[in-house]
Amino acid sequence: MEQRGIVRREEVVGDGRGAEAVLTPLGVDTITTAAPLHVESLRRHLIDALTPEQLRTFAEDRRAAPGTDGRHPQAPHPR
């Protein structure tokens, strides 16, 4: 992805162990283009295949997962 210009490496200030992968503007455009297709595929292959009871259980389990509040975090803007 780095060679394709979708991400770039940036040093982590104060932490010499590695680097962060940061989305480039091309990376943001790539995700923006791919997201609707990905969501449609998830719906078709996962959500639509579940019974109403399975879907309720899935939603309940998702809300109960540690570190989640049921909302999707916003992706940071490219630097």
Biopython code that builds the backbone (N, CA, C, O; Angstrom):
import numpy as np
from Bio.PDB.StructureBuilder import StructureBuilder

atoms = [
    (1, "MET", "N", (0.828, -1.183, 0.000)),
    (1, "MET", "CA", (0.000, 0.000, 0.000)),
    (1, "MET", "C", (0.877, 1.253, 0.000)),
    (1, "MET", "O", (0.516, 2.281, -0.573)),
    (2, "GLU", "N", (2.015, 1.146, 0.644)),
    (2, "GLU", "CA", (2.926, 2.290, 0.630)),
    (2, "GLU", "C", (3.442, 2.541, -0.792)),
    (2, "GLU", "O", (3.506, 3.686, -1.239)),
    (3, "GLN", "N", (3.804, 1.482, -1.487)),
    (3, "GLN", "CA", (4.298, 1.636, -2.858)),
    (3, "GLN", "C", (3.222, 2.190, -3.789)),
    (3, "GLN", "O", (3.531, 2.876, -4.764)),
    (4, "ARG", "N", (1.968, 1.895, -3.487)),
    (4, "ARG", "CA", (0.859, 2.391, -4.307)),
    (4, "ARG", "C", (0.442, 3.803, -3.925)),
    (4, "ARG", "O", (-0.413, 4.397, -4.582)),
    (5, "GLY", "N", (1.044, 4.352, -2.859)),
    (5, "GLY", "CA", (0.741, 5.719, -2.455)),
    (5, "GLY", "C", (-0.509, 5.863, -1.612)),
    (5, "GLY", "O", (-1.041, 6.964, -1.467)),
    (6, "ILE", "N", (-0.986, 4.748, -1.048)),
    (6, "ILE", "CA", (-2.207, 4.781, -0.238)),
    (6, "ILE", "C", (-1.896, 5.155, 1.206)),
    (6, "ILE", "O", (-2.689, 5.827, 1.865)),
    (7, "VAL", "N", (-0.740, 4.715, 1.693)),
    (7, "VAL", "CA", (-0.292, 5.071, 3.043)),
    (7, "VAL", "C", (1.163, 5.511, 2.970)),
    (7, "VAL", "O", (1.872, 5.243, 2.000)),
    (8, "ARG", "N", (1.580, 6.190, 4.024)),
    (8, "ARG", "CA", (2.993, 6.523, 4.177)),
    (8, "ARG", "C", (3.370, 6.268, 5.628)),
    (8, "ARG", "O", (2.519, 6.307, 6.517)),
    (9, "ARG", "N", (4.637, 6.010, 5.858)),
    (9, "ARG", "CA", (5.131, 5.792, 7.219)),
    (9, "ARG", "C", (5.532, 7.121, 7.831)),
    (9, "ARG", "O", (6.140, 7.972, 7.182)),
    (10, "GLU", "N", (5.174, 7.274, 9.098)),
    (10, "GLU", "CA", (5.605, 8.446, 9.856)),
    (10, "GLU", "C", (6.148, 7.974, 11.189)),
    (10, "GLU", "O", (5.593, 7.074, 11.820)),
    (11, "GLU", "N", (7.243, 8.595, 11.611)),
    (11, "GLU", "CA", (7.810, 8.270, 12.914)),
    (11, "GLU", "C", (6.820, 8.612, 14.012)),
    (11, "GLU", "O", (6.052, 9.569, 13.910)),
    (12, "VAL", "N", (6.858, 7.809, 15.060)),
    (12, "VAL", "CA", (6.059, 8.104, 16.239)),
    (12, "VAL", "C", (6.939, 8.950, 17.156)),
    (12, "VAL", "O", (7.949, 8.471, 17.674)),
    (13, "VAL", "N", (6.555, 10.191, 17.351)),
    (13, "VAL", "CA", (7.346, 11.103, 18.171)),
    (13, "VAL", "C", (7.471, 10.534, 19.582)),
    (13, "VAL", "O", (6.474, 10.180, 20.211)),
    (14, "GLY", "N", (8.695, 10.453, 20.063)),
    (14, "GLY", "CA", (8.934, 9.962, 21.409)),
    (14, "GLY", "C", (8.950, 8.451, 21.533)),
    (14, "GLY", "O", (9.087, 7.929, 22.639)),
    (15, "ASP", "N", (8.813, 7.734, 20.423)),
    (15, "ASP", "CA", (8.811, 6.271, 20.466)),
    (15, "ASP", "C", (9.605, 5.773, 19.263)),
    (15, "ASP", "O", (9.079, 5.700, 18.152)),
    (16, "GLY", "N", (10.855, 5.435, 19.485)),
    (16, "GLY", "CA", (11.729, 5.040, 18.391)),
    (16, "GLY", "C", (11.563, 3.610, 17.922)),
    (16, "GLY", "O", (12.350, 3.137, 17.102)),
    (17, "ARG", "N", (10.551, 2.906, 18.425)),
    (17, "ARG", "CA", (10.391, 1.492, 18.069)),
    (17, "ARG", "C", (9.806, 1.269, 16.686)),
    (17, "ARG", "O", (9.995, 0.196, 16.113)),
    (18, "GLY", "N", (9.120, 2.223, 16.145)),
    (18, "GLY", "CA", (8.485, 1.944, 14.864)),
    (18, "GLY", "C", (7.889, 3.183, 14.242)),
    (18, "GLY", "O", (8.300, 4.309, 14.526)),
    (19, "ALA", "N", (6.925, 2.955, 13.397)),
    (19, "ALA", "CA", (6.284, 4.041, 12.675)),
    (19, "ALA", "C", (4.790, 3.778, 12.605)),
    (19, "ALA", "O", (4.323, 2.659, 12.819)),
    (20, "GLU", "N", (4.056, 4.833, 12.301)),
    (20, "GLU", "CA", (2.618, 4.717, 12.068)),
    (20, "GLU", "C", (2.372, 4.717, 10.569)),
    (20, "GLU", "O", (3.088, 5.372, 9.811)),
    (21, "ALA", "N", (1.366, 3.985, 10.152)),
    (21, "ALA", "CA", (0.914, 4.052, 8.766)),
    (21, "ALA", "C", (-0.167, 5.123, 8.715)),
    (21, "ALA", "O", (-1.165, 5.044, 9.432)),
    (22, "VAL", "N", (0.033, 6.113, 7.873)),
    (22, "VAL", "CA", (-0.883, 7.247, 7.767)),
    (22, "VAL", "C", (-1.480, 7.255, 6.367)),
    (22, "VAL", "O", (-0.765, 7.128, 5.373)),
    (23, "LEU", "N", (-2.790, 7.405, 6.302)),
    (23, "LEU", "CA", (-3.448, 7.490, 4.998)),
    (23, "LEU", "C", (-3.021, 8.753, 4.261)),
    (23, "LEU", "O", (-2.917, 9.830, 4.848)),
    (24, "THR", "N", (-2.781, 8.601, 2.993)),
    (24, "THR", "CA", (-2.519, 9.746, 2.129)),
    (24, "THR", "C", (-3.861, 10.212, 1.551)),
    (24, "THR", "O", (-4.870, 9.527, 1.716)),
    (25, "PRO", "N", (-3.885, 11.349, 0.887)),
    (25, "PRO", "CA", (-5.137, 11.739, 0.218)),
    (25, "PRO", "C", (-5.642, 10.659, -0.751)),
    (25, "PRO", "O", (-6.848, 10.430, -0.850)),
    (26, "LEU", "N", (-4.722, 9.997, -1.464)),
    (26, "LEU", "CA", (-5.134, 8.895, -2.339)),
    (26, "LEU", "C", (-5.745, 7.762, -1.519)),
    (26, "LEU", "O", (-6.711, 7.135, -1.953)),
    (27, "GLY", "N", (-5.191, 7.496, -0.343)),
    (27, "GLY", "CA", (-5.740, 6.466, 0.535)),
    (27, "GLY", "C", (-7.153, 6.791, 0.980)),
    (27, "GLY", "O", (-8.018, 5.915, 1.017)),
    (28, "VAL", "N", (-7.385, 8.043, 1.317)),
    (28, "VAL", "CA", (-8.734, 8.469, 1.708)),
    (28, "VAL", "C", (-9.691, 8.299, 0.533)),
    (28, "VAL", "O", (-10.805, 7.804, 0.706)),
    (29, "ASP", "N", (-9.265, 8.704, -0.656)),
    (29, "ASP", "CA", (-10.110, 8.534, -1.847)),
    (29, "ASP", "C", (-10.398, 7.057, -2.111)),
    (29, "ASP", "O", (-11.514, 6.692, -2.479)),
    (30, "THR", "N", (-9.387, 6.214, -1.920)),
    (30, "THR", "CA", (-9.551, 4.774, -2.146)),
    (30, "THR", "C", (-10.582, 4.188, -1.191)),
    (30, "THR", "O", (-11.450, 3.419, -1.606)),
    (31, "ILE", "N", (-10.491, 4.544, 0.078)),
    (31, "ILE", "CA", (-11.455, 4.047, 1.064)),
    (31, "ILE", "C", (-12.850, 4.584, 0.770)),
    (31, "ILE", "O", (-13.836, 3.854, 0.864)),
    (32, "THR", "N", (-12.926, 5.850, 0.417)),
    (32, "THR", "CA", (-14.221, 6.459, 0.116)),
    (32, "THR", "C", (-14.897, 5.753, -1.055)),
    (32, "THR", "O", (-16.114, 5.564, -1.054)),
    (33, "THR", "N", (-14.119, 5.370, -2.039)),
    (33, "THR", "CA", (-14.662, 4.663, -3.199)),
    (33, "THR", "C", (-15.056, 3.230, -2.846)),
    (33, "THR", "O", (-16.096, 2.743, -3.289)),
    (34, "ALA", "N", (-14.229, 2.560, -2.052)),
    (34, "ALA", "CA", (-14.461, 1.150, -1.735)),
    (34, "ALA", "C", (-15.548, 0.937, -0.688)),
    (34, "ALA", "O", (-16.198, -0.108, -0.687)),
    (35, "ALA", "N", (-15.755, 1.889, 0.190)),
    (35, "ALA", "CA", (-16.660, 1.690, 1.329)),
    (35, "ALA", "C", (-18.074, 1.272, 0.931)),
    (35, "ALA", "O", (-18.585, 0.308, 1.501)),
    (36, "PRO", "N", (-18.731, 1.938, -0.010)),
    (36, "PRO", "CA", (-20.096, 1.509, -0.345)),
    (36, "PRO", "C", (-20.163, 0.074, -0.862)),
    (36, "PRO", "O", (-21.106, -0.654, -0.550)),
    (37, "LEU", "N", (-19.175, -0.334, -1.645)),
    (37, "LEU", "CA", (-19.148, -1.710, -2.151)),
    (37, "LEU", "C", (-18.927, -2.700, -1.011)),
    (37, "LEU", "O", (-19.531, -3.772, -0.984)),
    (38, "HIS", "N", (-18.066, -2.335, -0.079)),
    (38, "HIS", "CA", (-17.787, -3.193, 1.078)),
    (38, "HIS", "C", (-19.039, -3.354, 1.940)),
    (38, "HIS", "O", (-19.375, -4.464, 2.354)),
    (39, "VAL", "N", (-19.715, -2.258, 2.204)),
    (39, "VAL", "CA", (-20.931, -2.302, 3.024)),
    (39, "VAL", "C", (-21.999, -3.157, 2.346)),
    (39, "VAL", "O", (-22.658, -3.964, 3.002)),
    (40, "GLU", "N", (-22.169, -2.987, 1.054)),
    (40, "GLU", "CA", (-23.166, -3.779, 0.322)),
    (40, "GLU", "C", (-22.821, -5.261, 0.382)),
    (40, "GLU", "O", (-23.710, -6.097, 0.543)),
    (41, "SER", "N", (-21.549, -5.590, 0.256)),
    (41, "SER", "CA", (-21.124, -6.988, 0.317)),
    (41, "SER", "C", (-21.353, -7.578, 1.710)),
    (41, "SER", "O", (-21.813, -8.713, 1.836)),
    (42, "LEU", "N", (-21.033, -6.812, 2.752)),
    (42, "LEU", "CA", (-21.292, -7.290, 4.118)),
    (42, "LEU", "C", (-22.776, -7.541, 4.340)),
    (42, "LEU", "O", (-23.169, -8.547, 4.930)),
    (43, "ARG", "N", (-23.588, -6.615, 3.862)),
    (43, "ARG", "CA", (-25.030, -6.789, 4.029)),
    (43, "ARG", "C", (-25.497, -8.059, 3.320)),
    (43, "ARG", "O", (-26.228, -8.865, 3.894)),
    (44, "ARG", "N", (-25.075, -8.227, 2.081)),
    (44, "ARG", "CA", (-25.531, -9.371, 1.286)),
    (44, "ARG", "C", (-25.037, -10.697, 1.862)),
    (44, "ARG", "O", (-25.803, -11.657, 1.943)),
    (45, "HIS", "N", (-23.762, -10.758, 2.263)),
    (45, "HIS", "CA", (-23.173, -12.027, 2.689)),
    (45, "HIS", "C", (-23.319, -12.330, 4.173)),
    (45, "HIS", "O", (-23.201, -13.486, 4.578)),
    (46, "LEU", "N", (-23.573, -11.317, 4.987)),
    (46, "LEU", "CA", (-23.662, -11.550, 6.429)),
    (46, "LEU", "C", (-25.037, -11.181, 6.975)),
    (46, "LEU", "O", (-25.776, -12.043, 7.447)),
    (47, "ILE", "N", (-25.367, -9.923, 6.909)),
    (47, "ILE", "CA", (-26.591, -9.442, 7.551)),
    (47, "ILE", "C", (-27.833, -10.101, 6.961)),
    (47, "ILE", "O", (-28.681, -10.601, 7.701)),
    (48, "ASP", "N", (-27.944, -10.107, 5.638)),
    (48, "ASP", "CA", (-29.134, -10.677, 5.002)),
    (48, "ASP", "C", (-29.245, -12.186, 5.201)),
    (48, "ASP", "O", (-30.327, -12.752, 5.049)),
    (49, "ALA", "N", (-28.135, -12.840, 5.541)),
    (49, "ALA", "CA", (-28.152, -14.289, 5.754)),
    (49, "ALA", "C", (-28.607, -14.668, 7.166)),
    (49, "ALA", "O", (-28.885, -15.836, 7.434)),
    (50, "LEU", "N", (-28.683, -13.686, 8.067)),
    (50, "LEU", "CA", (-29.064, -13.968, 9.452)),
    (50, "LEU", "C", (-30.576, -13.959, 9.626)),
    (50, "LEU", "O", (-31.293, -13.206, 8.966)),
    (51, "THR", "N", (-31.038, -14.805, 10.522)),
    (51, "THR", "CA", (-32.453, -14.759, 10.899)),
    (51, "THR", "C", (-32.658, -13.532, 11.788)),
    (51, "THR", "O", (-31.681, -12.978, 12.293)),
    (52, "PRO", "N", (-33.897, -13.097, 11.990)),
    (52, "PRO", "CA", (-34.128, -11.964, 12.891)),
    (52, "PRO", "C", (-33.543, -12.199, 14.287)),
    (52, "PRO", "O", (-32.985, -11.279, 14.885)),
    (53, "GLU", "N", (-33.663, -13.404, 14.802)),
    (53, "GLU", "CA", (-33.114, -13.716, 16.129)),
    (53, "GLU", "C", (-31.586, -13.617, 16.122)),
    (53, "GLU", "O", (-30.998, -13.054, 17.046)),
    (54, "GLN", "N", (-30.950, -14.155, 15.099)),
    (54, "GLN", "CA", (-29.493, -14.069, 14.997)),
    (54, "GLN", "C", (-29.039, -12.615, 14.881)),
    (54, "GLN", "O", (-28.022, -12.230, 15.459)),
    (55, "LEU", "N", (-29.780, -11.826, 14.149)),
    (55, "LEU", "CA", (-29.441, -10.416, 13.987)),
    (55, "LEU", "C", (-29.553, -9.674, 15.318)),
    (55, "LEU", "O", (-28.708, -8.837, 15.633)),
    (56, "ARG", "N", (-30.588, -9.976, 16.098)),
    (56, "ARG", "CA", (-30.725, -9.364, 17.429)),
    (56, "ARG", "C", (-29.547, -9.749, 18.316)),
    (56, "ARG", "O", (-28.975, -8.899, 18.999)),
    (57, "THR", "N", (-29.186, -11.021, 18.307)),
    (57, "THR", "CA", (-28.058, -11.495, 19.116)),
    (57, "THR", "C", (-26.762, -10.822, 18.676)),
    (57, "THR", "O", (-25.961, -10.399, 19.509)),
    (58, "PHE", "N", (-26.563, -10.728, 17.378)),
    (58, "PHE", "CA", (-25.373, -10.068, 16.836)),
    (58, "PHE", "C", (-25.300, -8.620, 17.324)),
    (58, "PHE", "O", (-24.244, -8.161, 17.757)),
    (59, "ALA", "N", (-26.408, -7.914, 17.254)),
    (59, "ALA", "CA", (-26.439, -6.513, 17.686)),
    (59, "ALA", "C", (-26.179, -6.403, 19.186)),
    (59, "ALA", "O", (-25.445, -5.515, 19.621)),
    (60, "GLU", "N", (-26.767, -7.286, 19.973)),
    (60, "GLU", "CA", (-26.552, -7.258, 21.420)),
    (60, "GLU", "C", (-25.096, -7.554, 21.761)),
    (60, "GLU", "O", (-24.511, -6.890, 22.617)),
    (61, "ASP", "N", (-24.515, -8.540, 21.101)),
    (61, "ASP", "CA", (-23.114, -8.882, 21.345)),
    (61, "ASP", "C", (-22.197, -7.732, 20.951)),
    (61, "ASP", "O", (-21.207, -7.462, 21.631)),
    (62, "ARG", "N", (-22.517, -7.068, 19.875)),
    (62, "ARG", "CA", (-21.710, -5.932, 19.409)),
    (62, "ARG", "C", (-21.716, -4.817, 20.448)),
    (62, "ARG", "O", (-20.674, -4.230, 20.739)),
    (63, "ARG", "N", (-22.875, -4.529, 20.999)),
    (63, "ARG", "CA", (-22.967, -3.470, 22.010)),
    (63, "ARG", "C", (-22.237, -3.850, 23.289)),
    (63, "ARG", "O", (-21.748, -2.977, 24.008)),
    (64, "ALA", "N", (-22.159, -5.145, 23.580)),
    (64, "ALA", "CA", (-21.534, -5.601, 24.817)),
    (64, "ALA", "C", (-20.023, -5.794, 24.689)),
    (64, "ALA", "O", (-19.348, -6.045, 25.688)),
    (65, "ALA", "N", (-19.490, -5.682, 23.482)),
    (65, "ALA", "CA", (-18.056, -5.922, 23.280)),
    (65, "ALA", "C", (-17.234, -4.882, 24.042)),
    (65, "ALA", "O", (-17.563, -3.696, 24.026)),
    (66, "PRO", "N", (-16.163, -5.325, 24.709)),
    (66, "PRO", "CA", (-15.324, -4.381, 25.456)),
    (66, "PRO", "C", (-14.770, -3.287, 24.553)),
    (66, "PRO", "O", (-14.350, -3.543, 23.425)),
    (67, "GLY", "N", (-14.779, -2.077, 25.067)),
    (67, "GLY", "CA", (-14.200, -0.962, 24.338)),
    (67, "GLY", "C", (-15.080, -0.396, 23.247)),
    (67, "GLY", "O", (-14.629, 0.440, 22.464)),
    (68, "THR", "N", (-16.327, -0.833, 23.178)),
    (68, "THR", "CA", (-17.217, -0.297, 22.152)),
    (68, "THR", "C", (-18.418, 0.345, 22.813)),
    (68, "THR", "O", (-18.831, -0.029, 23.911)),
    (69, "ASP", "N", (-18.954, 1.305, 22.123)),
    (69, "ASP", "CA", (-20.178, 1.935, 22.613)),
    (69, "ASP", "C", (-21.257, 1.903, 21.536)),
    (69, "ASP", "O", (-22.253, 2.622, 21.618)),
    (70, "GLY", "N", (-21.046, 1.055, 20.518)),
    (70, "GLY", "CA", (-22.024, 0.923, 19.453)),
    (70, "GLY", "C", (-21.875, 1.942, 18.346)),
    (70, "GLY", "O", (-22.609, 1.896, 17.359)),
    (71, "ARG", "N", (-20.933, 2.865, 18.492)),
    (71, "ARG", "CA", (-20.711, 3.872, 17.455)),
    (71, "ARG", "C", (-19.437, 3.541, 16.692)),
    (71, "ARG", "O", (-18.558, 2.843, 17.199)),
    (72, "HIS", "N", (-19.350, 4.041, 15.488)),
    (72, "HIS", "CA", (-18.154, 3.838, 14.681)),
    (72, "HIS", "C", (-17.232, 5.031, 14.867)),
    (72, "HIS", "O", (-17.661, 6.175, 14.717)),
    (73, "PRO", "N", (-15.967, 4.776, 15.194)),
    (73, "PRO", "CA", (-15.039, 5.903, 15.333)),
    (73, "PRO", "C", (-14.798, 6.565, 13.981)),
    (73, "PRO", "O", (-14.861, 5.913, 12.938)),
    (74, "GLN", "N", (-14.530, 7.826, 14.010)),
    (74, "GLN", "CA", (-14.224, 8.551, 12.781)),
    (74, "GLN", "C", (-12.752, 8.363, 12.451)),
    (74, "GLN", "O", (-11.895, 8.452, 13.330)),
    (75, "ALA", "N", (-12.468, 8.109, 11.205)),
    (75, "ALA", "CA", (-11.075, 7.967, 10.774)),
    (75, "ALA", "C", (-10.397, 9.332, 10.819)),
    (75, "ALA", "O", (-11.011, 10.345, 10.482)),
    (76, "PRO", "N", (-9.144, 9.360, 11.232)),
    (76, "PRO", "CA", (-8.443, 10.650, 11.255)),
    (76, "PRO", "C", (-8.216, 11.158, 9.842)),
    (76, "PRO", "O", (-8.127, 10.382, 8.890)),
    (77, "HIS", "N", (-8.125, 12.460, 9.726)),
    (77, "HIS", "CA", (-7.843, 13.068, 8.427)),
    (77, "HIS", "C", (-6.382, 12.855, 8.077)),
    (77, "HIS", "O", (-5.536, 12.807, 8.970)),
    (78, "PRO", "N", (-6.071, 12.726, 6.797)),
    (78, "PRO", "CA", (-4.665, 12.557, 6.411)),
    (78, "PRO", "C", (-3.866, 13.798, 6.786)),
    (78, "PRO", "O", (-4.368, 14.922, 6.753)),
    (79, "ARG", "N", (-2.628, 13.562, 7.138)),
    (79, "ARG", "CA", (-1.754, 14.687, 7.513)),
    (79, "ARG", "C", (-1.069, 15.254, 6.302)),
    (79, "ARG", "O", (-0.296, 16.205, 6.419)),
]
sb = StructureBuilder()
sb.init_structure("model")
sb.init_model(0)
sb.init_chain("A")
sb.init_seg("    ")
for serial, (resi, resn, name, xyz) in enumerate(atoms, 1):
    if name == "N":
        sb.init_residue(resn, " ", resi, " ")
    sb.init_atom(name, np.array(xyz, "f"), 0.0, 1.0, " ", f" {name:<3s}", serial, name[0])
structure = sb.get_structure()
